[in-house]
Amino acid sequence: MADHTPRTPHETPAAPPADGPVTAGAHAAITVDDVREAHKMLSGVSRATAMEGSRYLSGLVGSPVHLKCENLQRTGSFKIRGAYVRIAGLSAQERAAGVVAASAGNHAQGVALAASLLGVRSTVFMPVGAPLPKVAATRDYGAEVRLHGQVVDETLAAAQEYARETGAVFIHPFDHRDIIAGQGTVGLEILEQCPEVRTIVVGVGGGGLASGIALAVKALRPDVKVIGVQAAGAACYPPSLAAGRPLAIEGLSTMADGIKVGRPGDVTFGIVEELVDEVRTVTEDQLSSALLLCLERAKLVVEPAGASPVAALLADPGHFEGPVVAVLSGGNVDPLLMQRILRHGMAAGGRYLSLRLRLTDRPGALAMLLGVLSVVDANVVDVGHVRTDPQLGLTEVEVELHLETKGPEHCDEVRAALGEAGYVVAE
């Protein structure tokens, strides 16, 4: 199992959802029939996304592995499902007041498109630093975008204040029965597309997708395991499940912003606790390696949160009973972040190596160094020189190298060759 170190929980509960308080046992009111009704409602709106087999992951796990490609859904993620069902369920008076949401990306786009399709005015609050492609897409889907706050908590507070002032209906990203029912339609499609499935692996943030899938699948196929996956740096469910109630955690840190949630939802927690078989965690290295694998082997652009089920399979392939379906929940990744993640993933896989070393500052010194690297067939991507560092001697220069390598063994070979040539390497 991957890193399961929980973040520090604290007892201060998060504010209740602005779209209405929840009560204990509220999850019991959501049934597979609600999911079936949501599925009918979404006909012609959301796509029945493809199920693609993965030969590489199947070989790793030892049984068939299929990828449920919600990254190819409208707006680039599963979020359109729940958002549409939620807004479609509003009264005429509520629709007239408009809707408001807070999100850094996927929920924003889902709400914007769903509202436009239903003829409802939408306002979406996004953090000031939200990636420009996500801001532009949300506007293109028809929402009025307001940039507010540096972190999502500040953005959320602004959206809730807007709802109180204007009467607009706040559309919670996960903690509402209609949202959960809409996301649960992914589970119905999985059972239809892969009736022999034994394990479904799905990323977990607040728990809307995982709880919806679990509701649908466990009602129809209680023998199927549903396993949730969280980023180790933003894993609110392990301590909450251990305590038996939702706990907020602090110090969230992960590249997987789609599952970067500090507290489980009240409704979703009850469902996850009852119906999800296990919640596992994965590291940042495992997430970046999974994203790289999806791109290279499956030819699919997947965001870090969407790649989390694949990361879990890579981390502990023997743990999952097959056939397995891994839900790729979204593909909305900023190109600049993608560039950094791919480099991180290549480094984690031993295919990208960064080194620093010192040379005597004389003609030909760099050429001699590059000659050593040429002999061991390391491809030089970038070379940087530093001459003004006060820690350097008068005749020294520090060189930073970025190399393409062929795996961990080749990285060791490169280091060994440099050492034999008399270079002292600092990574």
C-alpha positions in Angstrom: 0.0 0.0 0.0 1.2 3.5 -0.7 1.9 6.2 1.8 -1.0 6.3 4.3 0.3 9.0 6.7 -2.8 11.1 7.4 -2.6 14.8 7.6 -3.2 16.5 10.9 -7.0 16.5 11.7 -8.7 19.0 13.8 -12.1 19.1 15.4 -13.5 22.3 14.0 -16.2 21.3 11.5 -16.5 23.0 8.2 -19.5 25.2 7.6 -22.6 23.3 6.4 -23.2 23.4 2.6 -24.9 26.7 1.6 -27.5 24.8 -0.4 -29.1 23.5 2.7 -28.2 21.7 5.9 -27.8 17.9 6.0 -29.0 15.6 8.7 -27.7 12.4 10.1 -28.6 9.5 7.9 -29.5 11.8 5.0 -27.6 9.5 2.7 -30.2 6.7 3.3 -32.7 8.8 1.2 -30.6 8.4 -1.9 -31.2 5.1 -3.8 -30.3 3.4 -7.0 -33.6 4.5 -8.4 -32.5 8.1 -7.9 -29.4 7.3 -9.9 -31.5 5.6 -12.6 -33.7 8.8 -12.9 -30.6 10.9 -13.1 -29.4 8.6 -15.9 -32.6 9.2 -17.9 -32.4 13.0 -17.3 -28.8 13.0 -18.6 -29.7 11.2 -21.9 -28.5 13.5 -24.7 -26.7 15.7 -22.2 -23.7 13.7 -20.9 -21.8 11.1 -22.9 -21.6 7.5 -22.1 -17.8 7.7 -22.1 -15.6 5.0 -23.6 -14.2 2.0 -21.7 -10.7 1.3 -22.9 -8.6 -1.7 -22.0 -5.0 -1.3 -20.8 -2.7 -4.1 -21.9 0.1 -2.7 -19.7 -1.9 -2.4 -16.5 -3.6 -5.8 -17.2 -0.2 -7.4 -17.3 0.9 -5.6 -14.2 -2.3 -6.6 -12.2 -2.6 -10.0 -13.7 -6.2 -9.6 -14.8 -8.0 -7.3 -17.2 -7.9 -3.6 -16.4 -10.2 -1.1 -18.1 -10.1 2.7 -18.1 -13.4 4.5 -17.8 -12.7 7.7 -19.7 -14.5 10.5 -18.0 -11.6 12.7 -19.2 -13.4 12.6 -22.5 -16.7 13.7 -21.0 -18.2 17.1 -21.9 -16.3 19.9 -20.1 -13.5 17.4 -19.6 -14.7 15.7 -16.5 -17.6 13.8 -14.8 -18.8 17.1 -13.2 -21.4 17.9 -15.8 -23.4 14.8 -14.7 -24.1 16.0 -11.1 -24.3 19.7 -12.0 -27.0 19.1 -14.6 -29.1 16.9 -12.4 -28.8 19.5 -9.5 -29.8 22.5 -11.6 -32.5 20.6 -13.5 -34.1 19.8 -10.2 -34.5 23.5 -9.2 -38.0 25.1 -9.1 -38.9 27.8 -11.5 -38.4 30.4 -8.8 -35.0 29.1 -8.0 -34.0 29.0 -11.6 -35.0 32.6 -12.0 -32.7 33.6 -9.2 -29.7 32.0 -11.0 -27.0 29.7 -9.6 -23.6 30.3 -8.1 -20.6 28.0 -7.6 -17.0 28.2 -6.4 -14.3 26.1 -8.1 -10.8 26.2 -9.5 -11.7 24.2 -12.5 -13.9 21.1 -13.2 -17.0 22.0 -11.1 -16.9 25.5 -12.5 -17.1 24.2 -16.1 -19.7 21.6 -15.3 -22.0 24.2 -13.6 -21.4 26.7 -16.4 -22.4 24.3 -19.2 -25.3 22.7 -17.3 -26.8 26.1 -16.5 -26.4 27.3 -20.1 -28.2 24.1 -21.4 -31.0 24.7 -18.9 -31.3 28.5 -19.6 -30.2 29.4 -16.1 -27.9 32.4 -15.3 -24.7 31.2 -13.6 -22.0 33.0 -11.7 -18.8 31.2 -10.9 -16.2 32.4 -8.4 -12.7 31.2 -9.1 -9.4 31.9 -7.3 -7.2 34.7 -8.7 -4.5 32.3 -9.6 -6.8 29.8 -11.4 -5.2 28.6 -14.7 -6.2 30.8 -17.6 -7.4 28.0 -19.8 -9.9 26.9 -17.1 -11.1 30.5 -16.6 -11.6 30.9 -20.4 -13.4 27.6 -20.7 -15.8 28.5 -17.9 -16.6 31.8 -19.5 -17.0 30.1 -22.9 -19.6 27.7 -21.4 -21.7 30.8 -20.4 -20.9 31.7 -16.9 -20.0 35.1 -15.4 -16.6 34.5 -13.9 -15.5 36.4 -10.8 -11.9 36.0 -9.6 -11.7 36.3 -5.9 -9.3 35.0 -3.2 -5.9 33.3 -3.3 -7.2 29.9 -2.1 -10.4 28.0 -2.7 -11.6 28.6 0.8 -11.7 32.3 0.2 -13.4 31.8 -3.1 -16.0 29.5 -1.5 -16.8 32.1 1.2 -17.2 34.8 -1.5 -19.6 32.6 -3.5 -21.7 31.8 -0.4 -21.9 35.5 0.5 -23.0 36.2 -3.1 -25.7 33.5 -2.7 -27.0 35.1 0.6 -27.0 38.6 -0.9 -28.7 37.8 -4.3 -30.8 34.7 -3.5 -28.9 32.7 -6.2 -28.8 29.0 -5.4 -25.4 27.7 -4.3 -24.4 24.6 -6.2 -22.2 22.5 -3.9 -19.5 20.6 -5.7 -20.3 17.2 -4.0 -22.4 17.3 -0.9 -25.9 17.2 -2.3 -28.2 14.2 -3.1 -28.8 15.4 -6.7 -25.0 15.8 -7.3 -24.4 12.3 -5.9 -27.2 10.8 -8.0 -25.8 12.4 -11.1 -22.2 11.2 -10.5 -23.6 7.7 -9.7 -24.6 7.3 -13.4 -20.9 6.6 -14.0 -21.4 3.4 -11.9 -24.4 2.3 -14.0 -22.4 2.7 -17.2 -19.5 0.7 -15.8 -21.8 -2.2 -14.9 -23.3 -2.1 -18.4 -20.0 -1.8 -20.2 -18.1 -4.2 -18.1 -20.5 -6.6 -16.4 -17.7 -8.9 -15.3 -16.1 -6.2 -13.2 -14.9 -7.2 -9.7 -13.2 -3.9 -8.5 -13.8 -0.3 -9.3 -11.1 2.2 -8.4 -12.0 5.9 -8.2 -10.4 9.1 -7.0 -11.8 10.7 -3.9 -11.9 14.4 -3.0 -15.1 15.4 -1.2 -16.5 12.0 -2.2 -19.3 12.9 -4.6 -18.1 10.6 -7.4 -17.1 7.7 -5.1 -20.3 7.8 -3.1 -22.5 8.0 -6.3 -20.7 5.0 -7.9 -20.9 3.0 -4.6 -24.6 3.7 -4.3 -25.4 2.5 -7.8 -23.0 -0.5 -7.9 -23.5 -1.9 -4.4 -27.3 -1.9 -4.9 -27.0 -3.9 -8.1 -23.8 -5.8 -7.6 -22.8 -6.0 -3.9 -20.0 -8.3 -4.7 -18.1 -5.6 -6.6 -15.5 -3.8 -4.5 -15.3 0.0 -4.7 -11.9 1.4 -3.7 -11.3 5.1 -3.2 -7.9 6.8 -3.8 -6.7 10.1 -2.2 -3.5 12.0 -2.6 -1.4 11.5 0.5 -1.0 15.2 0.9 -4.7 15.9 1.0 -6.2 12.7 2.5 -9.1 13.8 4.7 -10.9 10.4 4.6 -8.5 8.1 6.4 -8.6 10.1 9.7 -12.3 10.8 9.3 -13.1 7.1 8.8 -11.0 6.3 11.8 -12.9 8.8 13.9 -16.3 7.8 12.6 -17.2 11.4 11.6 -16.0 14.0 9.1 -12.8 15.8 10.2 -11.1 18.8 8.6 -7.4 18.6 7.9 -4.9 21.3 7.4 -1.7 21.7 5.3 -3.1 20.3 2.1 -0.4 19.8 -0.5 -0.8 18.0 -3.8 -0.7 18.5 -7.5 -4.1 16.8 -7.8 -6.3 19.9 -7.3 -9.3 18.0 -8.4 -9.2 15.9 -5.2 -7.6 18.5 -3.0 -10.4 18.8 -0.4 -9.8 19.4 3.3 -13.0 17.8 4.7 -15.4 15.1 3.6 -19.0 16.1 2.9 -21.6 15.2 5.6 -23.7 13.3 3.1 -20.9 11.8 1.1 -19.0 10.7 4.3 -22.0 8.6 5.4 -22.1 6.8 2.0 -18.4 6.3 1.7 -18.2 5.0 5.3 -21.0 2.5 4.6 -20.4 1.4 1.0 -16.8 2.1 -0.1 -14.7 -0.9 0.8 -11.4 1.0 1.3 -9.7 4.4 0.8 -6.0 4.2 -0.1 -3.5 7.0 -0.6 -0.8 7.7 -3.3 2.2 9.9 -3.4 3.1 12.7 -5.7 5.7 10.6 -7.5 3.1 7.9 -8.1 0.6 10.5 -9.4 3.0 11.9 -11.9 4.1 8.4 -13.0 0.5 7.5 -13.6 -0.2 10.6 -15.6 2.8 9.9 -17.8 1.7 6.3 -18.3 -1.8 7.4 -19.3 -0.3 9.7 -21.9 2.3 7.3 -23.3 0.6 4.0 -23.1 -3.1 4.8 -23.3 -2.7 8.0 -25.4 -5.0 9.8 -23.0 -4.6 13.3 -21.5 -5.5 12.9 -17.8 -5.2 15.4 -15.0 -3.5 14.3 -11.7 -6.8 13.7 -9.9 -8.0 11.6 -12.8 -4.8 9.5 -12.8 -5.1 8.7 -9.1 -6.7 5.3 -9.6 -3.9 4.3 -12.0 -1.4 5.5 -9.5 -2.9 3.1 -6.9 -2.7 0.2 -9.4 1.0 1.0 -10.1 1.8 1.3 -6.4 0.3 -2.1 -5.4 -0.9 -4.0 -8.4 -1.4 -7.3 -6.5 -4.0 -5.7 -4.2 -6.8 -5.4 -6.8 -9.0 -8.3 -7.8 -9.8 -8.2 -11.5 -11.3 -7.4 -13.8 -10.6 -3.9 -12.6 -12.2 -0.6 -13.8 -10.1 2.5 -13.1 -12.2 5.7 -13.4 -10.2 8.5 -15.2 -12.3 11.3 -13.7 -11.0 14.3 -15.6 -8.6 15.6 -18.2 -8.5 19.3 -17.5 -4.8 20.0 -16.9 -3.1 23.3 -17.4 -0.3 22.9 -20.1 2.3 24.5 -17.9 1.4 22.1 -15.0 1.4 19.2 -17.4 5.0 20.1 -18.5 6.2 20.1 -14.9 4.3 16.9 -14.0 5.7 15.1 -17.0 9.2 16.0 -16.1 8.5 14.9 -12.5 7.1 11.6 -13.8 10.1 11.0 -16.0 12.5 11.7 -13.1 10.5 9.3 -10.9 10.9 6.7 -13.6 14.6 7.2 -14.0 14.2 8.8 -17.4 15.1 12.4 -16.6 18.2 13.3 -14.5 19.2 16.6 -13.1 22.8 17.0 -11.8 25.1 19.8 -10.5 28.9 19.6 -10.5 31.9 21.9 -10.5 34.5 22.3 -13.2 37.7 24.2 -13.5 36.9 27.3 -15.5 39.2 26.7 -18.5 38.7 26.2 -22.2 37.5 22.7 -23.1 36.3 21.7 -19.6 32.7 21.6 -20.7 33.5 19.7 -23.8 35.3 17.1 -21.8 32.3 16.7 -19.5 29.9 16.3 -22.5 32.3 13.7 -23.9 31.9 11.6 -20.8 28.1 11.9 -21.1 28.2 11.0 -24.8 30.1 7.7 -24.1 27.3 6.6 -21.8 24.6 7.7 -24.2 22.9 10.3 -22.0 21.1 13.0 -24.0 21.7 16.5 -22.8 18.5 18.6 -22.7 19.8 21.7 -21.0 23.1 23.1 -19.6 23.4 26.0 -17.2 26.5 27.8 -15.9 27.0 29.6 -12.6 30.2 31.7 -12.2 29.2 34.3 -9.6 28.2 32.2 -6.6 30.3 33.3 -3.6 30.8 29.7 -2.6 32.7 29.0 -5.8 36.5 29.3 -6.0 38.1 31.9 -8.3 38.8 29.2 -11.0 35.6 27.2 -10.5 32.3 27.2 -12.4 29.2 25.2 -11.5 27.3 23.4 -14.2 23.7 22.2 -14.0 22.8 19.5 -16.4 19.4 18.1 -17.4 19.6 14.8 -19.1 17.3 12.3 -20.7 18.1 8.8 -19.5 16.7 5.3 -20.1 15.8 4.2 -16.6 17.2 3.8 -13.1 20.0 1.5 -14.2 21.1 4.0 -16.8 21.0 6.8 -14.2 23.4 4.8 -12.1 25.6 4.2 -15.1 25.8 8.0 -15.8 26.7 8.8 -12.2 29.3 6.0 -12.1 30.9 7.3 -15.3 31.1 10.8 -14.0 32.6 9.6 -10.8 35.3 7.6 -12.6 36.2 10.7 -14.6 36.8 12.6 -11.4 33.7 14.7 -11.2 31.9 15.2 -7.9 28.2 15.2 -8.4 25.6 17.0 -6.3 22.0 16.4 -7.2 
